[in-house]
Amino acid sequence: MPSNRNFLMRIRVIDSCLHRRQRRWTIEDLRQACEDALYEYEGIENISLRTVQRDIELMRGDKLGYFAPIIVKDKKYYEYEDPEFSITQMPLSKRDLEEIGSAMDILKQYNGFQGMAGQEDVLTRIQDHLQSQSSHNQIIYIETNTRLKGLHFLSALYDHINKKEAIFVSYKPFKSNQNKELHLSPYLLKEFNNRWFLVAHNIRKNGIQTIALDRIIAVAHDKNGNYVENTFFQPETYLNDMVGVTRNLKSKKEIVTLFIDAEQAPYILTKPIHNSQQLIRQDENGDIVISLNLILNKELERLILGFGCHAEVLAPRHLRNSIVQNILTSTARYQELPPRPLFHPKSGNNLHSE
């Protein structure tokens, strides 16, 4: 690994340590934290005190543009004089913006190539971010969930996938009160519905497992584990054959036929449910019938249910029956009299007590 990447990892570790103000950090503490991080991700040992001292000086100075307000208390403990400071939150300099803008101009020239197809939205997001940095006039607002847990695992998981390393994951499912210890061979990361998921081979179960990053407690390199190569599926096909992220590898694609009324039809035609969507019929009143060729899963069912009375499953029958059962269950709940209380009666705070 290039030495500049080692340096970047060290200063990020130092920055993270100095943000944790509940602890007082000596130079040896910072050195040990850097060594632990580099050993975990790169197998590098023996970080010297001199190296960490030089890193701190570079963070303090103007050479990198950080001007980090690192001070020493009691001639021993390092901390940020400004508790809100972080090198990860620094705005880009004017020169940085100009150079990235130039790179954006070059990237845009490749939009016509097959490898860049579909990347227009990514380039536009970057361009809008650069514009907001330089003029504080943001144009595009992307839906994000700033409270989403597990995003800090993305970088580490990406590196483990890229290096084909077995990993150990501590994971807490929604339906369990205890953590599960998983030994995985990670294959890919997928974002769906504003959540991130890891698709991996579970070594003990000898099968593919999809887990949500927001349920992960910890991730570590399983140094004693053997990485299992992905001979189970083609990532592009695996993702493109379904809506969402969950499926059984033995599942086969099925033809789904949907009726969509005139009110929702324009939205479905301009934003297809799936890349396999085909228009079968369009009536004079605007109603349409479409077909999808994909793997059936819970995400597809939730999507169809989200259209409410505007959609009807015509085929296959087992999917139609599942949707009907969900609607009947929902209807029965709404027919309950009186409605369910919003708070437990014993709390004395019941919104339906009138």
C-alpha positions as CSV (number, residue, x, y, z in Angstrom):
1,M,0.0,0.0,0.0
2,P,1.4,3.5,-0.9
3,S,2.9,5.4,2.0
4,N,0.5,8.3,1.5
5,R,-2.4,6.0,2.1
6,N,-0.8,4.9,5.4
7,F,-0.5,8.6,6.3
8,L,-4.1,9.3,5.5
9,M,-5.2,6.4,7.7
10,R,-3.1,7.6,10.6
11,I,-4.3,11.1,10.5
12,R,-7.9,9.9,10.4
13,V,-7.3,7.8,13.4
14,I,-5.7,10.7,15.3
15,D,-8.6,12.9,14.3
16,S,-11.1,10.3,15.6
17,C,-9.2,9.9,18.9
18,L,-9.0,13.6,19.6
19,H,-12.8,13.8,19.1
20,R,-13.3,11.3,21.9
21,R,-12.8,13.8,24.6
22,Q,-14.1,11.5,27.4
23,R,-10.5,10.1,27.3
24,R,-7.2,11.9,27.6
25,W,-4.7,11.0,24.8
26,T,-0.9,10.8,25.2
27,I,1.4,10.5,22.2
28,E,1.8,6.8,23.1
29,D,-2.0,6.3,23.1
30,L,-2.2,7.9,19.7
31,R,0.7,5.8,18.4
32,Q,-1.0,2.6,19.6
33,A,-4.3,3.6,18.1
34,C,-2.7,4.2,14.7
35,E,-0.7,0.9,14.9
36,D,-3.9,-1.1,15.8
37,A,-5.8,0.4,12.9
38,L,-3.0,-0.2,10.4
39,Y,-2.5,-3.7,11.6
40,E,-6.2,-4.6,11.4
41,Y,-6.6,-3.3,7.9
42,E,-3.1,-3.7,6.3
43,G,-1.1,-6.0,8.6
44,I,1.4,-3.2,9.3
45,E,3.1,-3.1,12.7
46,N,5.6,-1.0,14.6
47,I,4.4,2.6,14.0
48,S,7.0,4.9,15.7
49,L,6.4,7.8,18.0
50,R,8.4,10.0,15.6
51,T,6.0,9.1,12.8
52,V,2.9,10.1,14.8
53,Q,4.6,13.3,16.0
54,R,5.4,14.2,12.4
55,D,1.8,13.5,11.4
56,I,0.5,15.8,14.2
57,E,2.8,18.6,13.0
58,L,1.5,18.2,9.4
59,M,-2.0,18.3,10.7
60,R,-1.2,21.6,12.6
61,G,0.6,23.3,9.7
62,D,-0.5,24.8,6.4
63,K,1.2,22.3,4.1
64,L,-2.0,20.2,3.9
65,G,-4.4,23.1,4.7
66,Y,-5.7,21.5,7.9
67,F,-4.5,24.0,10.4
68,A,-5.7,21.6,13.1
69,P,-5.8,23.3,16.5
70,I,-4.0,20.5,18.4
71,I,-2.7,21.5,21.8
72,V,-0.9,19.7,24.6
73,K,-2.4,19.9,28.1
74,D,-0.3,19.4,31.2
75,K,2.7,18.8,28.8
76,K,1.3,15.3,28.2
77,Y,-2.2,15.1,26.8
78,Y,-3.2,16.0,23.2
79,E,-6.6,17.4,22.3
80,Y,-8.3,19.8,19.9
81,E,-8.6,23.3,21.4
82,D,-11.8,23.6,19.4
83,P,-13.9,20.6,20.4
84,E,-16.0,20.9,17.1
85,F,-13.0,20.8,14.8
86,S,-12.5,17.8,12.5
87,I,-10.4,17.4,9.4
88,T,-13.3,15.4,7.9
89,Q,-15.6,18.4,8.1
90,M,-13.3,20.9,6.5
91,P,-14.6,22.7,3.3
92,L,-12.7,22.2,0.1
93,S,-10.3,25.0,-0.9
94,K,-10.9,27.1,-4.0
95,R,-8.1,25.3,-5.7
96,D,-9.6,21.9,-4.7
97,L,-12.9,22.9,-6.2
98,E,-11.3,24.1,-9.4
99,E,-9.3,20.8,-9.8
100,I,-12.4,18.6,-9.1
101,G,-14.5,20.7,-11.4
102,S,-11.9,20.1,-14.2
103,A,-12.0,16.4,-13.4
104,M,-15.8,16.6,-13.7
105,D,-15.6,18.1,-17.1
106,I,-13.4,15.2,-18.2
107,L,-15.8,12.6,-16.7
108,K,-18.7,14.1,-18.6
109,Q,-17.0,13.4,-21.9
110,Y,-17.4,9.7,-21.2
111,N,-21.1,9.7,-20.7
112,G,-21.6,8.1,-24.1
113,F,-19.5,5.1,-23.3
114,Q,-21.2,1.9,-22.1
115,G,-19.1,1.8,-18.9
116,M,-20.4,5.2,-17.9
117,A,-24.1,4.5,-18.7
118,G,-26.4,5.4,-15.8
119,Q,-23.8,7.5,-14.0
120,E,-25.3,10.9,-15.0
121,D,-27.1,11.2,-11.6
122,V,-23.8,10.5,-9.7
123,L,-22.0,13.2,-11.7
124,T,-24.8,15.7,-11.2
125,R,-24.7,15.1,-7.4
126,I,-21.0,15.8,-7.3
127,Q,-21.4,18.9,-9.5
128,D,-24.2,20.2,-7.2
129,H,-22.0,19.6,-4.1
130,L,-19.2,21.5,-5.7
131,Q,-21.5,24.3,-6.6
132,S,-22.8,24.5,-3.0
133,Q,-19.3,24.5,-1.7
134,S,-18.3,27.5,-3.8
135,S,-21.4,29.6,-3.8
136,H,-23.6,28.3,-1.0
137,N,-26.4,27.9,-3.6
138,Q,-27.4,24.3,-3.5
139,I,-29.7,23.2,-6.3
140,I,-30.3,19.5,-5.8
141,Y,-31.4,17.9,-2.6
142,I,-30.9,14.2,-2.4
143,E,-32.9,12.1,0.0
144,T,-30.6,10.9,2.8
145,N,-31.0,9.5,6.3
146,T,-28.4,11.1,8.5
147,R,-29.5,9.0,11.5
148,L,-28.9,5.7,9.6
149,K,-26.7,3.4,11.6
150,G,-23.9,1.3,10.2
151,L,-22.6,3.7,7.5
152,H,-19.2,3.8,9.1
153,F,-18.8,0.1,8.2
154,L,-19.0,0.9,4.5
155,S,-15.3,1.7,4.0
156,A,-14.0,-1.3,5.9
157,L,-16.4,-3.7,4.2
158,Y,-15.4,-2.3,0.8
159,D,-11.8,-3.0,1.6
160,H,-12.5,-6.5,2.8
161,I,-14.4,-7.2,-0.4
162,N,-11.7,-5.7,-2.6
163,K,-9.0,-7.8,-0.9
164,K,-11.1,-11.0,-0.8
165,E,-10.7,-11.3,3.0
166,A,-12.9,-13.4,5.3
167,I,-14.5,-11.3,8.0
168,F,-16.1,-11.8,11.4
169,V,-19.3,-9.9,12.0
170,S,-21.3,-9.3,15.2
171,Y,-24.9,-8.9,14.1
172,K,-28.2,-8.2,15.9
173,P,-31.3,-9.3,13.9
174,F,-34.5,-7.4,14.6
175,K,-36.2,-10.6,15.9
176,S,-33.5,-11.5,18.4
177,N,-32.4,-10.1,21.7
178,Q,-28.9,-11.5,21.3
179,N,-26.1,-10.8,18.9
180,K,-25.2,-13.4,16.3
181,E,-21.6,-14.1,15.5
182,L,-21.2,-14.6,11.7
183,H,-18.2,-15.8,9.7
184,L,-18.5,-14.4,6.2
185,S,-16.9,-14.1,2.8
186,P,-18.2,-10.7,1.6
187,Y,-19.1,-10.2,-2.0
188,L,-21.0,-7.0,-2.6
189,L,-22.6,-3.9,-1.1
190,K,-26.1,-2.8,-2.2
191,E,-28.1,0.3,-1.3
192,F,-31.9,-0.1,-1.4
193,N,-34.6,2.2,-0.1
194,N,-32.0,4.4,1.7
195,R,-30.5,1.4,3.5
196,W,-27.2,-0.4,2.9
197,F,-26.9,-4.2,2.7
198,L,-24.0,-6.7,2.6
199,V,-24.4,-9.8,0.4
200,A,-21.9,-12.5,1.6
201,H,-21.3,-16.2,1.9
202,N,-22.0,-17.5,5.4
203,I,-19.3,-20.1,6.0
204,R,-21.0,-22.0,8.7
205,K,-24.4,-22.2,6.9
206,N,-22.7,-22.7,3.5
207,G,-25.1,-20.3,1.9
208,I,-25.6,-16.7,0.7
209,Q,-26.8,-14.3,3.4
210,T,-27.9,-10.7,3.1
211,I,-27.5,-8.5,6.2
212,A,-28.4,-4.9,6.8
213,L,-25.5,-2.6,7.8
214,D,-27.6,-0.9,10.4
215,R,-27.9,-4.1,12.4
216,I,-24.1,-4.7,12.4
217,I,-22.4,-4.2,15.8
218,A,-18.8,-4.8,14.7
219,V,-16.7,-6.0,11.8
220,A,-13.2,-7.4,11.9
221,H,-10.8,-9.3,9.6
222,D,-11.1,-13.0,10.3
223,K,-7.4,-13.8,10.0
224,N,-7.9,-17.5,10.6
225,G,-10.9,-17.8,8.2
226,N,-10.7,-19.0,4.6
227,Y,-12.2,-16.7,2.0
228,V,-14.7,-18.6,-0.2
229,E,-14.6,-17.3,-3.8
230,N,-17.9,-16.3,-5.3
231,T,-18.9,-19.1,-7.6
232,F,-22.6,-18.9,-6.6
233,F,-23.9,-16.0,-8.7
234,Q,-23.0,-13.2,-11.1
235,P,-23.4,-9.9,-9.1
236,E,-25.0,-8.0,-12.0
237,T,-27.6,-10.8,-12.6
238,Y,-28.2,-11.3,-8.9
239,L,-29.1,-7.6,-8.4
240,N,-30.9,-7.0,-11.7
241,D,-33.3,-10.0,-11.4
242,M,-35.3,-8.5,-8.5
243,V,-36.6,-5.5,-6.7
244,G,-34.6,-5.0,-3.5
245,V,-31.9,-7.2,-2.0
246,T,-33.5,-10.5,-0.7
247,R,-33.9,-13.7,-2.6
248,N,-33.3,-17.4,-2.6
249,L,-30.6,-18.5,-5.0
250,K,-32.9,-21.4,-6.1
251,S,-35.7,-19.0,-7.0
252,K,-36.6,-18.6,-10.7
253,K,-37.8,-15.5,-12.4
254,E,-41.5,-15.3,-13.0
255,I,-43.8,-13.2,-15.2
256,V,-45.8,-10.8,-13.1
257,T,-48.8,-9.0,-14.7
258,L,-50.1,-5.9,-13.1
259,F,-53.1,-3.7,-13.8
260,I,-52.4,0.0,-13.0
261,D,-55.2,2.6,-13.1
262,A,-55.1,5.8,-15.0
263,E,-54.2,7.9,-11.9
264,Q,-50.9,6.0,-11.3
265,A,-50.2,4.9,-14.9
266,P,-48.1,8.0,-15.9
267,Y,-45.8,7.5,-12.9
268,I,-45.3,3.8,-13.7
269,L,-44.6,4.5,-17.3
270,T,-42.0,7.3,-16.5
271,K,-40.5,5.4,-13.6
272,P,-40.6,1.7,-14.3
273,I,-41.0,-0.7,-11.3
274,H,-38.2,-2.9,-12.7
275,N,-35.9,-2.9,-15.7
276,S,-37.8,-5.8,-17.2
277,Q,-41.1,-3.8,-17.3
278,Q,-43.1,-4.1,-20.5
279,L,-46.3,-2.3,-21.5
280,I,-48.9,-4.9,-22.5
281,R,-51.9,-2.7,-23.0
282,Q,-53.0,0.9,-22.6
283,D,-56.8,1.6,-22.6
284,E,-58.5,4.8,-23.8
285,N,-59.2,5.9,-20.3
286,G,-55.5,5.7,-19.4
287,D,-55.5,2.4,-17.5
288,I,-52.5,0.2,-18.3
289,V,-51.4,-3.5,-18.0
290,I,-47.7,-4.1,-17.6
291,S,-45.5,-7.2,-17.2
292,L,-42.4,-7.8,-15.1
293,N,-39.9,-10.7,-15.4
294,L,-38.2,-11.0,-12.0
295,I,-37.7,-12.9,-8.8
296,L,-40.6,-12.6,-6.4
297,N,-39.7,-11.3,-2.9
298,K,-41.1,-9.3,0.0
299,E,-39.7,-6.1,-1.3
300,L,-41.8,-6.5,-4.5
301,E,-44.9,-7.2,-2.4
302,R,-44.4,-4.1,-0.3
303,L,-44.0,-2.0,-3.5
304,I,-47.2,-3.3,-5.0
305,L,-49.1,-2.8,-1.7
306,G,-47.8,0.7,-1.6
307,F,-49.9,1.6,-4.7
308,G,-53.0,0.7,-2.7
309,C,-56.2,0.7,-4.7
310,H,-54.4,1.9,-7.9
311,A,-52.8,-1.5,-8.6
312,E,-54.0,-5.1,-9.0
313,V,-52.0,-8.3,-9.5
314,L,-53.4,-10.3,-12.4
315,A,-50.8,-13.0,-12.3
316,P,-49.2,-15.2,-11.0
317,R,-52.0,-16.5,-8.7
318,H,-49.8,-17.2,-5.7
319,L,-48.6,-13.6,-5.7
320,R,-52.1,-12.3,-6.1
321,N,-53.2,-14.4,-3.2
322,S,-50.4,-13.1,-1.0
323,I,-51.4,-9.5,-1.8
324,V,-55.1,-10.2,-1.1
325,Q,-54.2,-11.7,2.3
326,N,-52.2,-8.7,3.2
327,I,-55.1,-6.4,2.2
328,L,-57.6,-8.4,4.1
329,T,-55.4,-8.3,7.2
330,S,-55.0,-4.6,6.9
331,T,-58.7,-4.1,6.4
332,A,-59.5,-6.2,9.4
333,R,-57.3,-4.0,11.6
334,Y,-58.9,-0.8,10.4
335,Q,-62.4,-2.3,11.1
336,E,-61.5,-2.8,14.8
337,L,-63.6,-0.7,17.1
338,P,-62.5,1.1,19.0
339,P,-59.1,1.8,17.3
340,R,-55.9,0.6,19.0
341,P,-54.6,3.0,21.6
342,L,-51.5,4.9,20.8
343,F,-50.3,4.5,24.3
344,H,-50.6,1.8,26.9
345,P,-53.7,2.4,29.1
346,K,-51.6,2.1,32.2
347,S,-49.5,5.0,31.2
348,G,-52.4,7.4,31.6
349,N,-51.6,9.0,28.3
350,N,-54.1,7.5,25.8
351,L,-54.9,9.6,22.8
352,H,-58.1,7.5,22.1
353,S,-59.5,8.0,25.6
354,E,-62.2,10.5,24.6
